[in-house]
Amino acid sequence: MDANRRVVITGAGVVSPIGNDVETFWNNLLAGKSGVIAVDEDWIGRQTEVMDRGEKKIIDVFQTRVYAPVRDFDESRLGFREGQRSDFVSKFAIDAARQAIENAGLETRLVGPDKQKQYEILGIDTDRAGVMIGTGIGGQTTDVENYERYLKGDYRNISPLAVPMIMANAVPGMPAIKYKFHGPSGVIATACATGTDTIGHAYQQIILGKADLMLAGGSEALLRDGGYTFYLFNKAGAMTTRHYDDPTKASRPFDKDRDGFVMGEGAGVLVLEELEHAKARNAPILAEVVNYHSTTDAYNLTDPDPNGTQVIRLMKEVMAERGIDPKEVDYINAHGTSTIKNDEAETQAIKAVFGDHAYNLLVNSSKSMIGHSLGASGALEAIATALSLKHGKVHPTINYETVDPGDPKIPGSALDLNFVPDVAVVQPIRIALTNSYGFGGHNATLLLAKYEG
């Protein structure tokens, strides 16, 4: 390990509900544009019979009727085999990786037939270039489609490629094959913390001297399986059941009237690079990754620890390890799911770590516009944070309209920080945190800084 190695972000790629390239994604975030819409009409009419206090009742199958899908995804940018032999979770990752490589200024050369779109990267040692792209669930669309065929006895039409399309490690595997990266690779699945953890592990590979360049991020595609996965989260009671008249109002992190998250999908991929390696090829630099840290609640499989003990430790230690005073932090891209328990616990943890300075922080939630894309969310939010550092702009949290007073018996429990309501803030940002917390009690954070040489 070389203590002098530094890691910077030199490229990014996005597939999201508000844009399938970085520029569109960023402009829509700044404008406060929501990607939340009404769910597929075919889902709405489904009903089922339940017993309620001894009486039979007919209820709607889907109590949640809003989501944030990726729209206008252009599959023509994929190679023939990638398009035919990949689940959407891999397709999203492949396209985000392509964008990230192009935006990082890496020179590519076509290898083989044009229709396959396979490349080699020129000017770098691909033995020291790796891929860490995570997913919370994996190739769910392919899994559900083939299982339905199995149940119907339609064995002839079950894909012989189903296994490699379903497996989670296809998500980093396909971009690695596309660009012939031979360094460290792998997939991390820590639910909603996946994207942040994956970027953190890629950062560590570079710090440890195992790689000079890494593709890192997360991908998720859970809205393409006929509503099955969506229904499972609906059944769990985790998602919002309001605002059908205006879906854009449904995701409202930290607001008093929040009642659950909005499911999204997409992918975010970054190019992480050792600083001297990046400088040697005159790469563009978005931001510096200063540190990464993770902890585990070990409290409950789905609920956050209301005391926030491990989240507090997470933020304190990621700063302390790099000698950063909490008062130096300008901005936090929060996990901000729009659920009752998460937003409450997260706000109290920020107050516990930063004290009076918590009220000087800009704290926002990208999920207010793009929903919660599970394994992709941390990566998309890391990209938003890097762009904030680069451009000195912080996107708003939309739909934060009424302060949650918290528990009147607990002083200071109000959700009353500066959540950047509705309008973007323009001011220099030097140091930022981007936080993610996942089912299973997984907590992860990245400490990012404006690159200043």
KENU-161281 format. One line per field, with one value per residue (C-alpha): residue in three letters; x, y, z; residue number from 1. Coordinates in steps of 0.25 Angstrom, whole numbers, always signed. Example, Ala and Ser with C-alpha at 12.3 -4.5 7.8 and 13.67 -1.06 7.14 Angstrom:
2
r = ALA SER
east = +49 +55
north = -18 -4
up = +31 +29
k = 1 2
***
This chain:
453
r = MET ASP ALA ASN ARG ARG VAL VAL ILE THR GLY ALA GLY VAL VAL SER PRO ILE GLY ASN ASP VAL GLU THR PHE TRP ASN ASN LEU LEU ALA GLY LYS SER GLY VAL ILE ALA VAL ASP GLU ASP TRP ILE GLY ARG GLN THR GLU VAL MET ASP ARG GLY GLU LYS LYS ILE ILE ASP VAL PHE GLN THR ARG VAL TYR ALA PRO VAL ARG ASP PHE ASP GLU SER ARG LEU GLY PHE ARG GLU GLY GLN ARG SER ASP PHE VAL SER LYS PHE ALA ILE ASP ALA ALA ARG GLN ALA ILE GLU ASN ALA GLY LEU GLU THR ARG LEU VAL GLY PRO ASP LYS GLN LYS GLN TYR GLU ILE LEU GLY ILE ASP THR ASP ARG ALA GLY VAL MET ILE GLY THR GLY ILE GLY GLY GLN THR THR ASP VAL GLU ASN TYR GLU ARG TYR LEU LYS GLY ASP TYR ARG ASN ILE SER PRO LEU ALA VAL PRO MET ILE MET ALA ASN ALA VAL PRO GLY MET PRO ALA ILE LYS TYR LYS PHE HIS GLY PRO SER GLY VAL ILE ALA THR ALA CYS ALA THR GLY THR ASP THR ILE GLY HIS ALA TYR GLN GLN ILE ILE LEU GLY LYS ALA ASP LEU MET LEU ALA GLY GLY SER GLU ALA LEU LEU ARG ASP GLY GLY TYR THR PHE TYR LEU PHE ASN LYS ALA GLY ALA MET THR THR ARG HIS TYR ASP ASP PRO THR LYS ALA SER ARG PRO PHE ASP LYS ASP ARG ASP GLY PHE VAL MET GLY GLU GLY ALA GLY VAL LEU VAL LEU GLU GLU LEU GLU HIS ALA LYS ALA ARG ASN ALA PRO ILE LEU ALA GLU VAL VAL ASN TYR HIS SER THR THR ASP ALA TYR ASN LEU THR ASP PRO ASP PRO ASN GLY THR GLN VAL ILE ARG LEU MET LYS GLU VAL MET ALA GLU ARG GLY ILE ASP PRO LYS GLU VAL ASP TYR ILE ASN ALA HIS GLY THR SER THR ILE LYS ASN ASP GLU ALA GLU THR GLN ALA ILE LYS ALA VAL PHE GLY ASP HIS ALA TYR ASN LEU LEU VAL ASN SER SER LYS SER MET ILE GLY HIS SER LEU GLY ALA SER GLY ALA LEU GLU ALA ILE ALA THR ALA LEU SER LEU LYS HIS GLY LYS VAL HIS PRO THR ILE ASN TYR GLU THR VAL ASP PRO GLY ASP PRO LYS ILE PRO GLY SER ALA LEU ASP LEU ASN PHE VAL PRO ASP VAL ALA VAL VAL GLN PRO ILE ARG ILE ALA LEU THR ASN SER TYR GLY PHE GLY GLY HIS ASN ALA THR LEU LEU LEU ALA LYS TYR GLU GLY
east = +0 +5 +0 +3 -7 -19 -32 -40 -52 -49 -62 -77 -88 -103 -116 -127 -142 -138 -128 -119 -106 -99 -102 -117 -117 -110 -118 -131 -126 -123 -136 -144 -150 -157 -156 -167 -180 -192 -190 -193 -208 -209 -205 -215 -228 -223 -230 -230 -239 -234 -240 -241 -247 -254 -260 -256 -252 -247 -235 -226 -213 -205 -206 -194 -197 -185 -171 -159 -155 -144 -150 -145 -133 -126 -121 -115 -103 -101 -93 -102 -98 -100 -114 -118 -110 -112 -123 -126 -118 -106 -110 -112 -98 -91 -97 -93 -79 -78 -82 -72 -60 -64 -65 -52 -45 -40 -37 -43 -41 -51 -47 -55 -68 -74 -88 -81 -76 -64 -52 -39 -34 -21 -11 -13 -9 -22 -16 -17 -31 -43 -58 -66 -81 -91 -106 -116 -124 -118 -125 -139 -146 -139 -142 -157 -159 -152 -159 -172 -169 -165 -178 -186 -177 -172 -158 -154 -154 -146 -133 -120 -114 -123 -112 -102 -112 -118 -105 -101 -87 -91 -93 -78 -74 -80 -73 -60 -62 -66 -53 -43 -41 -32 -31 -39 -54 -66 -80 -85 -99 -102 -116 -118 -103 -98 -94 -86 -80 -75 -69 -62 -57 -52 -45 -38 -33 -26 -21 -15 -7 -15 -20 -18 -32 -46 -60 -69 -84 -97 -109 -123 -135 -147 -158 -158 -163 -178 -179 -174 -163 -170 -182 -172 -168 -183 -186 -175 -182 -169 -174 -183 -198 -201 -201 -207 -213 -199 -188 -177 -181 -180 -165 -163 -151 -151 -165 -175 -185 -175 -180 -171 -161 -163 -157 -147 -137 -124 -109 -98 -83 -71 -56 -48 -33 -20 -17 -3 -9 -20 -10 -1 -12 -18 -31 -42 -45 -58 -55 -45 -49 -43 -48 -59 -64 -75 -82 -93 -105 -107 -120 -132 -132 -141 -142 -130 -125 -133 -121 -113 -100 -93 -97 -92 -79 -78 -78 -69 -58 -59 -55 -45 -37 -33 -32 -45 -52 -67 -68 -60 -72 -81 -91 -97 -104 -113 -119 -133 -142 -156 -159 -163 -152 -140 -142 -144 -132 -123 -126 -123 -110 -105 -109 -101 -89 -88 -95 -98 -91 -102 -110 -100 -99 -106 -114 -121 -128 -126 -137 -148 -146 -141 -147 -140 -132 -127 -113 -111 -115 -102 -95 -104 -104 -88 -89 -98 -89 -76 -83 -87 -73 -68 -78 -82 -96 -105 -118 -131 -139 -153 -166 -160 -172 -175 -165 -167 -167 -162 -165 -169 -164 -150 -143 -136 -144 -150 -146 -142 -128 -126 -131 -130 -144 -149 -138 -123 -113 -101 -89 -74 -74 -61 -64 -76 -81 -91 -97 -105 -112 -117 -126 -118 -112 -102 -97 -87 -81 -72 -64 -62 -54 -53 -40 -30 -17
north = +0 +14 +24 +35 +29 +38 +34 +43 +42 +44 +40 +36 +30 +30 +23 +28 +32 +47 +45 +34 +43 +51 +65 +62 +55 +67 +78 +71 +70 +84 +88 +79 +71 +58 +45 +39 +35 +26 +11 +2 +2 -13 -14 -4 -13 -25 -29 -40 -46 -44 -47 -35 -38 -50 -44 -45 -33 -29 -20 -15 -23 -11 +0 +7 +13 +21 +18 +24 +15 +18 +23 +24 +14 +13 -2 +1 +6 -9 -19 -30 -41 -31 -28 -42 -49 -39 -35 -21 -19 -23 -14 -2 -4 -7 +7 +14 +9 +13 +27 +27 +23 +33 +44 +40 +43 +28 +25 +12 +3 -6 -21 -31 -28 -15 -21 -27 -13 -19 -10 -9 +3 +9 +16 +8 -5 -13 -23 -12 -7 -14 -14 -13 -11 -16 -19 -22 -33 -36 -41 -41 -39 -51 -60 -57 -58 -72 -77 -73 -82 -93 -93 -93 -105 -96 -103 -100 -85 -85 -78 -87 -74 -71 -74 -64 -54 -55 -56 -43 -44 -42 -28 -25 -37 -31 -17 -25 -33 -21 -13 -25 -21 -31 -25 -27 -29 -33 -30 -26 -27 -19 -15 +0 +2 -6 +6 +13 +0 -4 +10 +9 -5 +0 +12 +2 -6 +7 +11 -3 -2 -14 -5 +8 +10 +4 +5 +5 +7 +0 -4 -9 -12 -17 -10 -19 -33 -30 -24 -36 -29 -16 -24 -31 -17 -13 -25 -21 -7 +0 +9 +21 +19 +34 +45 +37 +50 +56 +45 +55 +59 +44 +44 +54 +52 +58 +64 +63 +56 +45 +31 +22 +21 +21 +10 +14 +8 +11 +10 +19 +16 +24 +24 +24 +26 +28 +43 +42 +32 +42 +54 +46 +45 +59 +53 +62 +61 +63 +61 +54 +42 +44 +32 +21 +15 +4 -1 -11 -8 -23 -18 -22 -27 -16 -5 +5 +6 +17 +21 +22 +17 +11 +22 +32 +24 +23 +38 +41 +31 +34 +48 +45 +35 +47 +58 +65 +74 +72 +87 +86 +78 +87 +77 +63 +55 +48 +34 +41 +30 +37 +26 +30 +23 +25 +40 +42 +33 +40 +54 +51 +44 +56 +65 +56 +56 +71 +78 +92 +91 +82 +94 +100 +88 +87 +73 +68 +55 +51 +41 +52 +52 +39 +30 +19 +10 +1 -4 +7 +18 +20 +21 +31 +40 +39 +45 +56 +59 +59 +69 +78 +79 +81 +92 +98 +95 +86 +81 +83 +73 +74 +73 +77 +86 +84 +82 +69 +73 +60 +55 +66 +58 +58 +72 +74 +63 +71 +69 +83 +84 +91 +81 +90 +91 +92 +102 +98 +105 +112 +113 +107 +93 +87 +75 +66 +52 +43 +33 +20 +10 -3 -14 -24 -12 -8 +6 +12 +26 +33 +45 +53 +67 +77 +74 +85 +79
up = +0 -4 +6 -5 -15 -18 -26 -35 -43 -57 -64 -61 -69 -65 -69 -60 -60 -63 -74 -80 -81 -70 -76 -77 -63 -57 -63 -59 -45 -44 -50 -40 -50 -45 -53 -45 -53 -51 -52 -64 -66 -67 -53 -47 -49 -42 -30 -19 -8 +6 +20 +29 +43 +38 +26 +11 +4 -10 -10 -21 -22 -24 -13 -19 -33 -36 -40 -47 -59 -69 -82 -96 -94 -107 -108 -122 -115 -110 -117 -124 -113 -102 -107 -109 -97 -86 -76 -75 -62 -70 -82 -73 -67 -81 -86 -74 -74 -89 -85 -74 -83 -93 -83 -77 -90 -91 -106 -111 -123 -129 -128 -137 -145 -143 -139 -127 -122 -114 -111 -106 -98 -103 -95 -82 -76 -76 -66 -56 -60 -53 -52 -39 -42 -32 -33 -21 -28 -42 -55 -49 -63 -69 -57 -56 -71 -71 -58 -65 -77 -67 -60 -73 -78 -89 -88 -102 -100 -88 -91 -90 -87 -75 -64 -69 -72 -57 -49 -42 -47 -61 -58 -56 -65 -78 -77 -74 -87 -95 -92 -89 -74 -67 -53 -41 -43 -36 -31 -18 -13 +0 -4 -4 +0 -12 -22 -11 -5 -19 -22 -9 -12 -25 -18 -9 -20 -25 -12 -9 -22 -28 -40 -46 -52 -49 -54 -42 -39 -38 -47 -45 -54 -46 -53 -65 -60 -61 -47 -39 -32 -30 -24 -14 -9 -9 -1 +9 +11 +8 -3 -4 -5 -8 -19 -30 -35 -37 -37 -37 -22 -17 -13 -2 +6 +20 +18 +29 +19 +14 +15 +7 -5 -20 -27 -38 -47 -55 -54 -50 -54 -51 -55 -43 -46 -38 -39 -46 -56 -59 -60 -69 -80 -77 -72 -68 -53 -47 -32 -23 -15 -1 +7 +8 +20 +24 +36 +40 +49 +53 +58 +48 +34 +29 +39 +42 +57 +62 +71 +58 +66 +54 +44 +54 +55 +40 +37 +49 +45 +30 +33 +45 +36 +27 +37 +33 +43 +42 +41 +28 +21 +12 +7 +9 -2 +8 +6 +8 +4 +7 +18 +32 +39 +30 +29 +43 +47 +37 +41 +56 +52 +44 +56 +65 +57 +53 +65 +62 +48 +44 +41 +32 +23 +10 +11 -1 -7 -21 -19 -18 -33 -38 -27 -21 -31 -20 -24 -34 -25 -18 -31 -37 -24 -24 -38 -34 -22 -31 -41 -29 -25 -39 -43 -29 -30 -21 -27 -19 -11 -17 -9 +4 +8 +23 +34 +42 +56 +61 +75 +84 +96 +89 +88 +75 +68 +57 +42 +41 +34 +21 +11 -1 -3 -18 -23 -26 -18 -25 -16 -15 -10 -5 +3 +3 +8 +0 +9 +7 +16 +12 +16 +25 +33 +22 +24 +14 +11 +2 +5 -7 -9 -20 -28 -25 -30
k = 1 2 3 4 5 6 7 8 9 10 11 12 13 14 15 16 17 18 19 20 21 22 23 24 25 26 27 28 29 30 31 32 33 34 35 36 37 38 39 40 41 42 43 44 45 46 47 48 49 50 51 52 53 54 55 56 57 58 59 60 61 62 63 64 65 66 67 68 69 70 71 72 73 74 75 76 77 78 79 80 81 82 83 84 85 86 87 88 89 90 91 92 93 94 95 96 97 98 99 100 101 102 103 104 105 106 107 108 109 110 111 112 113 114 115 116 117 118 119 120 121 122 123 124 125 126 127 128 129 130 131 132 133 134 135 136 137 138 139 140 141 142 143 144 145 146 147 148 149 150 151 152 153 154 155 156 157 158 159 160 161 162 163 164 165 166 167 168 169 170 171 172 173 174 175 176 177 178 179 180 181 182 183 184 185 186 187 188 189 190 191 192 193 194 195 196 197 198 199 200 201 202 203 204 205 206 207 208 209 210 211 212 213 214 215 216 217 218 219 220 221 222 223 224 225 226 227 228 229 230 231 232 233 234 235 236 237 238 239 240 241 242 243 244 245 246 247 248 249 250 251 252 253 254 255 256 257 258 259 260 261 262 263 264 265 266 267 268 269 270 271 272 273 274 275 276 277 278 279 280 281 282 283 284 285 286 287 288 289 290 291 292 293 294 295 296 297 298 299 300 301 302 303 304 305 306 307 308 309 310 311 312 313 314 315 316 317 318 319 320 321 322 323 324 325 326 327 328 329 330 331 332 333 334 335 336 337 338 339 340 341 342 343 344 345 346 347 348 349 350 351 352 353 354 355 356 357 358 359 360 361 362 363 364 365 366 367 368 369 370 371 372 373 374 375 376 377 378 379 380 381 382 383 384 385 386 387 388 389 390 391 392 393 394 395 396 397 398 399 400 401 402 403 404 405 406 407 408 409 410 411 412 413 414 415 416 417 418 419 420 421 422 423 424 425 426 427 428 429 430 431 432 433 434 435 436 437 438 439 440 441 442 443 444 445 446 447 448 449 450 451 452 453
***
